[in-house]
């Protein structure tokens, strides 16, 4: 996934069709798949971050 993101990032405004073709040639996830992965992963990351913040807050409270 990281290689696919770098390819898209370094495309410097190339046409979407060109970028899609290059991703396909290299066997990398399409831009649609990358976006879907990002969107479906964000809620999980947000939930983990909230849990981490809560645990840190509880640890600080326990120390005082």
WONOR-V788896 format. One line per field, one symbol per residue. ss: DSSP state (~ for helix, > for strand, _ for the rest). A space follows every 10 residues. Layout:
ss: ???
This chain:
ss: _~~~~~~~~_ _____~~~~~ ~~~~~_____ ~~~~~~~~~~ ~~~~~~~~~~ ~~~~~~~~~~ ~~~_
